[in-house]
């Protein structure tokens, strides 16, 4: 068994292995995404039963093996039980975990991603926030951390930062009044500002505002197009979310 280490992170996935064990994937601050085994986690009296579930955030004492880690102890600071008790929040939470799994890598600096994921899970329980808005913020900020977000700060044609009143989905960015035409998609000033704010704001300040329905619809469309460009596969949890009536979200 390798050297012991303590890792701070959140469980992204968990699946049974063998008769009593679990294989989990954790997004960690120190070593990016890791795969780990939790021996005996499915035994009725195991102290690791709860700690090996998705959404669990805390410190994990682990030993590094050749291809995976072995978790021997965990100190969970937040189980996010409130999410698991609500079907809609669970659906959103699972999508966020799936996105984190897709965009994170092993042995990489994932501190910002982990911080974003943790704050997003907390935001799911904020009664004043629309779940759709939480989703849009999380998606766009995830794209920011991977450098594939839309340009909403200057014109894609001439570089001007003034009069950005159109959005070109093919160029994935804004177009100014001089370069655009009436046939192009207009972007609300409030939607433009919301996108700019999400891109530039620190994680702690992300979930501090609400949007009118028409503005939320506008940024959802732009962010959704950007997600389709950035990801080369479909997400199962997203397919389920998209099938839900908008009123239920």
C-alpha positions as CSV (number, residue, x, y, z in Angstrom):
1,X,0.0,0.0,0.0
2,X,1.3,3.4,-0.9
3,X,1.8,6.5,1.2
4,X,-1.1,7.9,3.1
5,X,-2.6,11.3,2.1
6,X,-5.5,13.4,3.1
7,X,-7.6,14.8,0.2
8,X,-10.4,17.3,0.3
9,X,-13.2,16.7,-2.2
10,X,-16.7,15.7,-3.2
11,X,-17.9,12.3,-4.3
12,X,-19.0,12.5,-8.0
13,X,-20.0,8.9,-8.6
14,X,-20.3,5.7,-6.6
15,X,-20.9,2.1,-7.8
16,X,-20.9,-1.3,-6.1
17,X,-17.9,-3.5,-6.6
18,X,-17.7,-7.1,-5.5
19,X,-19.8,-8.2,-2.5
20,X,-19.1,-5.4,0.0
21,X,-17.0,-2.7,-1.7
22,X,-17.6,0.5,-3.6
23,X,-15.7,2.3,-6.4
24,X,-16.0,6.0,-6.1
25,X,-14.8,9.0,-8.1
26,X,-13.9,12.1,-6.1
27,X,-13.1,15.6,-7.3
28,X,-10.3,16.7,-5.0
29,X,-8.6,20.0,-4.4
30,X,-5.1,18.5,-4.2
31,X,-5.0,15.9,-7.1
32,X,-7.9,16.6,-9.4
33,X,-10.3,13.8,-10.2
34,X,-9.4,10.4,-8.6
35,X,-10.8,6.9,-8.6
36,X,-10.8,5.2,-5.2
37,X,-12.1,2.0,-3.6
38,X,-13.8,1.9,-0.3
39,X,-13.5,-1.5,1.2
40,X,-16.5,-2.8,3.1
41,X,-18.5,0.3,2.4
42,X,-21.6,-1.8,1.7
43,X,-21.5,-3.8,5.0
44,X,-24.4,-2.9,7.3
45,X,-22.1,-1.7,10.1
46,X,-19.5,0.1,8.0
47,X,-18.6,3.6,9.1
48,X,-18.1,4.4,5.4
49,X,-21.6,3.7,4.2
50,X,-22.7,7.4,4.0
51,X,-19.3,8.8,3.1
52,X,-19.2,6.7,-0.2
53,X,-22.3,8.4,-1.6
54,X,-22.5,11.1,-4.3
55,X,-22.6,14.7,-3.0
56,X,-20.6,14.0,0.1
57,X,-18.0,16.7,0.7
58,X,-15.2,16.4,3.2
59,X,-11.7,15.0,3.9
60,X,-10.7,11.6,2.8
61,X,-7.7,9.7,4.1
62,X,-6.4,7.6,1.3
63,X,-3.6,5.4,0.1
64,X,-2.4,5.7,-3.4
65,X,-2.1,2.5,-5.4
66,X,-0.9,1.9,-9.0
67,X,-4.2,2.7,-10.7
68,X,-6.5,3.8,-7.9
69,X,-6.7,5.0,-4.3
70,X,-8.0,3.2,-1.3
71,X,-10.1,5.2,1.1
72,X,-9.6,4.2,4.7
73,X,-11.3,7.0,6.6
74,X,-13.5,10.0,5.9
75,X,-14.5,13.1,7.8
76,X,-17.6,14.4,5.9
77,X,-18.5,18.1,6.6
78,X,-21.6,18.2,4.3
79,X,-23.7,15.3,3.1
80,X,-26.1,17.6,1.3
81,X,-29.0,15.6,2.5
82,X,-31.5,18.3,1.5
83,X,-30.7,17.8,-2.1
84,X,-31.2,14.0,-1.8
85,X,-34.6,14.6,-0.2
86,X,-35.9,16.6,-3.2
87,X,-36.3,14.9,-6.6
88,X,-35.9,18.0,-8.7
89,X,-32.8,19.2,-6.8
90,X,-31.4,15.7,-7.0
91,X,-31.8,15.8,-10.8
92,X,-30.0,19.1,-11.0
93,X,-27.3,17.9,-8.6
94,X,-26.6,14.8,-10.5
95,X,-26.2,16.8,-13.7
96,X,-23.7,19.1,-12.0
97,X,-21.8,16.1,-10.7
98,X,-21.8,14.6,-14.2
99,X,-20.4,17.8,-15.7
100,X,-17.7,18.0,-13.1
101,X,-16.7,14.4,-13.9
102,X,-16.6,15.2,-17.6
103,X,-14.6,18.4,-17.4
104,X,-12.1,17.4,-14.7
105,X,-8.9,15.4,-15.1
106,X,-6.5,13.5,-12.8
107,X,-3.5,15.2,-11.4
108,X,-4.7,18.6,-12.3
109,X,-5.5,21.7,-10.4
110,X,-9.2,21.5,-9.7
111,X,-9.5,23.9,-6.8
112,X,-11.7,26.4,-8.7
113,X,-13.9,23.6,-10.0
114,X,-14.3,22.0,-6.6
115,X,-15.1,25.4,-5.0
116,X,-17.7,26.1,-7.8
117,X,-19.3,22.7,-7.4
118,X,-19.6,23.1,-3.6
119,X,-21.1,26.6,-3.8
120,X,-23.5,25.4,-6.5
121,X,-24.7,22.5,-4.3
122,X,-25.3,25.1,-1.6
123,X,-27.2,27.3,-4.1
124,X,-29.6,24.5,-4.9
125,X,-31.0,24.9,-1.4
126,X,-31.4,28.7,-1.7
127,X,-35.2,29.3,-1.9
128,X,-34.8,32.6,-3.7
129,X,-32.8,31.1,-6.6
130,X,-34.4,29.5,-9.7
131,X,-32.9,26.1,-10.3
132,X,-32.6,27.0,-14.0
133,X,-30.5,30.0,-13.1
134,X,-28.3,27.9,-10.8
135,X,-27.8,25.5,-13.7
136,X,-27.0,28.3,-16.2
137,X,-24.4,29.9,-13.8
138,X,-22.8,26.5,-13.2
139,X,-22.6,25.6,-16.8
140,X,-21.1,28.9,-17.9
141,X,-18.6,29.1,-15.1
142,X,-17.5,25.6,-15.9
143,X,-16.9,26.6,-19.5
144,X,-14.9,29.6,-18.2
145,X,-12.6,27.4,-16.2
146,X,-11.9,25.4,-19.4
147,X,-11.5,28.4,-21.7
148,X,-14.4,27.6,-24.1
149,X,-16.9,30.2,-23.0
150,X,-18.6,32.7,-25.5
151,X,-17.1,36.1,-26.1
152,X,-19.5,38.7,-24.8
153,X,-17.0,41.5,-24.2
154,X,-16.3,42.6,-27.8
155,X,-17.5,42.4,-31.4
156,X,-16.4,39.2,-33.1
157,X,-16.0,41.1,-36.4
158,X,-14.3,44.4,-35.5
159,X,-13.3,44.0,-31.8
160,X,-15.4,47.0,-30.7
161,X,-16.6,46.9,-27.1
162,X,-19.4,49.3,-27.7
163,X,-23.0,48.8,-28.8
164,X,-22.9,45.0,-28.5
165,X,-26.5,44.3,-29.4
166,X,-26.4,41.1,-31.4
167,X,-25.2,37.5,-30.7
168,X,-23.8,35.2,-33.4
169,X,-24.1,31.5,-32.3
170,X,-21.8,30.4,-35.2
171,X,-19.0,32.7,-34.1
172,X,-20.0,32.1,-30.4
173,X,-19.8,35.8,-29.5
174,X,-21.4,39.2,-29.7
175,X,-21.6,41.5,-32.7
176,X,-21.8,45.3,-32.5
177,X,-24.5,47.5,-34.0
178,X,-22.2,48.6,-36.9
179,X,-21.3,45.0,-38.0
180,X,-24.7,43.4,-37.4
181,X,-27.9,43.4,-39.3
182,X,-31.6,43.3,-38.5
183,X,-31.7,39.6,-39.3
184,X,-29.3,38.7,-36.5
185,X,-30.3,37.7,-33.0
186,X,-30.5,40.6,-30.7
187,X,-29.3,40.3,-27.1
188,X,-31.0,42.1,-24.2
189,X,-28.6,44.5,-22.4
190,X,-29.5,42.8,-19.1
191,X,-28.7,39.3,-20.6
192,X,-25.4,40.6,-21.8
193,X,-24.6,42.0,-18.4
194,X,-25.6,38.8,-16.7
195,X,-23.3,36.8,-18.9
196,X,-20.4,39.2,-18.4
197,X,-21.0,39.1,-14.6
198,X,-21.0,35.2,-14.4
199,X,-17.8,35.0,-16.5
200,X,-15.9,37.5,-14.4
201,X,-17.3,37.2,-10.8
202,X,-15.6,35.2,-8.1
203,X,-17.4,32.0,-7.1
204,X,-18.5,33.6,-3.8
205,X,-20.4,36.3,-5.7
206,X,-22.1,34.1,-8.3
207,X,-25.3,33.1,-6.7
208,X,-26.3,36.5,-5.5
209,X,-28.8,37.7,-8.1
210,X,-32.1,36.8,-9.8
211,X,-33.3,37.3,-13.4
212,X,-36.6,38.0,-15.1
213,X,-38.0,35.1,-17.2
214,X,-37.1,36.6,-20.6
215,X,-33.5,37.3,-19.5
216,X,-33.1,33.9,-18.1
217,X,-34.5,32.4,-21.3
218,X,-32.0,34.4,-23.3
219,X,-28.9,33.4,-21.4
220,X,-30.1,29.8,-21.3
221,X,-30.1,29.6,-25.0
222,X,-26.6,31.1,-25.4
223,X,-25.1,29.0,-22.6
224,X,-26.8,25.9,-24.0
225,X,-25.3,26.4,-27.4
226,X,-21.9,26.9,-25.9
227,X,-22.3,23.7,-23.9
228,X,-23.1,21.8,-27.1
229,X,-20.0,23.1,-28.7
230,X,-17.7,22.3,-25.7
231,X,-18.9,18.8,-25.0
232,X,-18.5,15.9,-27.4
233,X,-21.2,13.7,-25.9
234,X,-24.7,14.0,-24.4
235,X,-25.2,13.8,-20.6
236,X,-27.8,11.3,-19.4
237,X,-28.8,13.5,-16.5
238,X,-29.3,16.5,-18.9
239,X,-31.5,14.5,-21.2
240,X,-33.8,13.8,-18.3
241,X,-33.8,17.4,-17.2
242,X,-34.6,18.7,-20.6
243,X,-37.6,16.4,-20.8
244,X,-39.1,18.0,-17.7
245,X,-41.8,20.7,-18.1
246,X,-40.2,24.1,-17.7
247,X,-42.7,25.0,-15.0
248,X,-41.4,22.2,-12.8
249,X,-37.8,23.5,-13.0
